[in-house]
């Protein structure tokens, strides 16, 4: 079986009432976390961060959202308090308090 023969998975699913499913929102948050992580790693790996300097910590907190999810998904996540969208279209993940 060729891996290219797979049917494309529908990433954006809606409930009968028109809201996005929990799985869709979770996949979008996971994709955003991965994008932020990779962007930070890319920033920290640039030249100029060596052992004798102040260190290689990245100041990146927001990125352009993954394009496989429409803007409505990010707006729904912003209404739920999971992300913050700035006026330039960058999305920042809001850390959720963990339950003890």
N, C-alpha and C positions, 0 to 999 in steps of 0.2 A: 504494500500500500504506500503510495507516494504521499509525503506530508503536505504537498501542495494541493491535493485533492480534497482537503477538508473544506467543509462549508464555513463561511465566515460567521463568527459568533456576534450576535447582536449585543453590543455593550450597553446600549441605552434601552431600558425597559421601563414601561409605565404601568401603574396600577389602573384598575378600572375607573377610579375617580380622577385620573389625569396626573396624579403626582408620580414622582419617580420611585422605583422600588428601592428597598433598603440595599439590595445587592448592587444596584447601579451606583448608588451613592458611595458605598464602601469601595467599589472598584475605582471610582474617580478619586477618592481620597488616597488610596494606595498608589495610584499612578502619579498623583501630585507629590506624595512623599518621595517616591523614587526619583522624580524629576528634580526635586530640591536637593536630594542627597547627591545625585550625579553632578549637578551644577556646583555644589559646594566642593566636592572632590576635585573637580576640574579647576576651580579657583585656587584651591590649596596646593595643587601640584605644579603651579606655574613657577618659573624661576624667580628667585628673590626670597624664597622661604627656605632658609637654611638653619642649621643648629646655632649659629652665632647671631642670628637676628632675633627679632622679637617673637618669632614663631609663625606658624602657617595657618592661623585660624581665619576662616572665611566670615565675612560679614553679610553674606547673602541670606535673606530671610523670605524673599518673595520671588516668584518666577512667572513666566507666561504659562498658563495652564495647558495641559496636553490637548491637542486639537481633536482627538477622537471623541471627545465629549463636548456637546454644545454648550453655549453660554448659559442656557437655562439650568443645566445641572449645577454649575458653579453658583448661580444665583440662589438655587434651592439650598445648597450647602451654606451659603452666607446667611440665609434666613434662619437656618438651624443653629448658627453660631459655630460652625466647624471651620470656616475659612473667612478671610477678610479680603475684599477686592478693593484695590486702590483705583484712583481715577485714570491711571495709565493702563489698566487692564492686568496688572500683576496680581497674583493670588498668593496670600500668605496663610499658612496653616496655623490655626489657633490650637495650642496644646490644651487638651481636655484634662480636668482634674481626675485623678484615678480614685476609684472607690476603695476604701480600706477593707 
